[in-house]
Amino acid sequence: MKKFLYVIAFLFLAGSVFITSPAFAQGGTPPTDDEVNAIARKLYCPVCESTPLDVCPTEACYEWRELIRTMLAEGNTEDQITQYFVDQYGARVLSEPPKEGFFWLIYALPPAVILMGAVILFRSLKEWTKPKAAALVIGSEPAAASPKTDDYLSRFEEELKKQK
């Protein structure tokens, strides 16, 4: 009788191990924290403002990381998991906006502004360093001198002659 109880206990324990062992789609090993965090790093917490999902300490983020773990165990790809979160919470959960639609401005506008600034700076520097044309070249008469200027010059020349 004692032997019979040991056999039943053994079968019960062996059966419970097979019943409770999880079945994973990725060859029987559960996803590691690194695999989960690699996806969570590309997502932002929909509840917290500007906090990546992999470092957010809230309970909601913990549950979302566990959801990512479960989805990985079911065999979903990174793109499928990311798309699931975008479908649920919108594009604001992505750490990098998609390169389509209105979001393309985020990628095109900064280089365009930098390029325009460089052109303006180049033109300004070119203008600043250009030598200014002299109004009066030494030893020549101005093309259209006013009578006041002629009077001034004549008095100036007379004063210079007096000093010699």
C-alpha positions in Angstrom: 0.0 0.0 0.0 2.9 2.3 0.8 4.4 1.6 -2.5 1.2 2.4 -4.2 1.0 5.8 -2.6 4.5 6.6 -3.6 3.7 5.7 -7.3 0.5 7.9 -7.2 2.5 10.8 -5.6 5.2 10.4 -8.2 2.7 10.4 -11.1 0.9 13.4 -9.6 4.1 15.4 -9.3 5.3 14.3 -12.8 1.9 15.2 -14.3 1.8 18.6 -12.5 5.2 19.5 -14.0 3.9 18.8 -17.5 0.7 20.7 -16.9 2.3 23.8 -15.4 5.3 24.1 -17.8 4.7 27.0 -20.2 4.9 26.3 -23.9 7.0 28.9 -25.8 6.9 29.3 -29.5 10.6 30.2 -29.8 12.1 26.8 -29.3 11.0 26.4 -25.7 13.0 29.2 -24.0 11.3 32.2 -22.6 12.3 35.6 -23.9 15.1 37.3 -21.9 14.9 40.7 -20.3 17.3 41.9 -23.0 15.0 40.9 -25.7 12.0 42.5 -24.0 14.0 45.7 -23.3 15.2 45.9 -26.9 11.6 46.4 -28.0 10.6 48.4 -24.9 13.5 50.8 -25.6 11.8 51.8 -28.9 8.5 52.6 -27.2 7.5 55.4 -24.8 5.2 55.0 -21.9 1.6 56.0 -22.9 0.9 57.1 -19.4 4.1 58.9 -18.3 5.4 61.9 -20.3 8.6 61.3 -22.3 9.7 58.1 -20.4 11.0 55.1 -22.3 9.0 51.9 -21.6 12.1 50.0 -20.6 13.0 52.3 -17.7 9.6 53.4 -16.6 8.9 52.3 -13.0 5.1 52.4 -13.1 3.0 49.3 -12.7 1.4 50.0 -16.1 4.8 49.9 -17.8 5.7 46.7 -16.0 2.4 45.1 -17.3 3.3 46.3 -20.8 6.7 44.8 -20.6 5.1 41.6 -19.6 2.8 41.9 -22.5 5.8 42.3 -24.8 7.3 39.2 -23.2 4.1 37.2 -23.8 3.8 38.4 -27.4 7.5 37.4 -28.0 6.7 34.0 -26.4 3.8 33.6 -28.8 6.1 34.2 -31.7 5.2 37.8 -32.7 8.0 39.8 -34.3 9.3 43.1 -33.2 7.4 44.9 -35.9 4.1 43.2 -35.0 4.5 44.2 -31.3 5.4 47.8 -32.2 2.4 48.0 -34.5 0.1 46.6 -31.7 1.2 49.4 -29.4 0.8 52.0 -32.2 -2.7 50.7 -32.9 -3.6 50.8 -29.2 -2.0 54.2 -28.2 -1.1 56.0 -31.4 2.2 57.0 -32.9 3.1 59.0 -29.8 4.4 55.8 -28.2 7.2 55.4 -30.7 10.6 56.7 -29.8 11.3 57.4 -33.4 8.4 58.9 -35.5 7.5 57.0 -38.7 9.0 58.4 -41.9 5.6 58.9 -43.5 2.7 61.3 -43.7 3.0 64.5 -41.6 6.0 63.1 -39.7 8.4 63.4 -42.6 8.6 67.1 -41.7 10.4 66.1 -38.5 13.2 64.7 -40.7 13.2 67.3 -43.5 12.8 70.5 -41.6 16.0 70.6 -39.5 18.4 70.0 -42.4 16.6 72.6 -44.5 16.8 75.2 -41.7 20.5 74.4 -41.1 21.2 74.8 -44.9 19.3 78.1 -45.1 21.3 79.4 -42.1 24.6 78.3 -43.7 23.7 80.2 -46.9 22.7 83.3 -45.0 25.9 83.2 -42.9 28.0 82.6 -46.0 26.5 85.6 -47.8 26.8 87.8 -44.7 30.5 86.9 -44.2 31.1 87.6 -47.9 29.5 91.0 -47.6 31.3 91.9 -44.4 34.7 91.0 -45.8 34.2 92.7 -49.2 36.4 95.9 -49.4 34.3 99.0 -49.6 34.9 101.3 -52.6 36.7 104.5 -51.7 34.8 107.7 -52.2 37.9 109.6 -53.1 41.0 108.1 -54.6 44.2 110.0 -53.8 45.5 112.0 -56.7 42.3 112.1 -58.7 39.3 114.4 -58.8 35.9 113.1 -57.8 33.5 112.6 -60.7 30.7 114.8 -59.3 32.1 117.0 -56.6 29.7 119.5 -55.0 30.8 123.2 -54.7 31.0 122.8 -50.9 33.5 120.0 -51.3 35.6 121.9 -53.9 35.7 124.9 -51.5 36.8 122.7 -48.6 39.4 121.0 -50.7 40.8 124.3 -52.0 41.1 125.7 -48.4 42.7 122.5 -47.2 45.3 122.6 -50.0 46.0 126.2 -49.2 46.6 125.4 -45.5 48.9 122.6 -46.4 51.0 124.9 -48.7 51.2 127.4 -45.8 52.7 124.8 -43.5 55.5 123.9 -45.9 
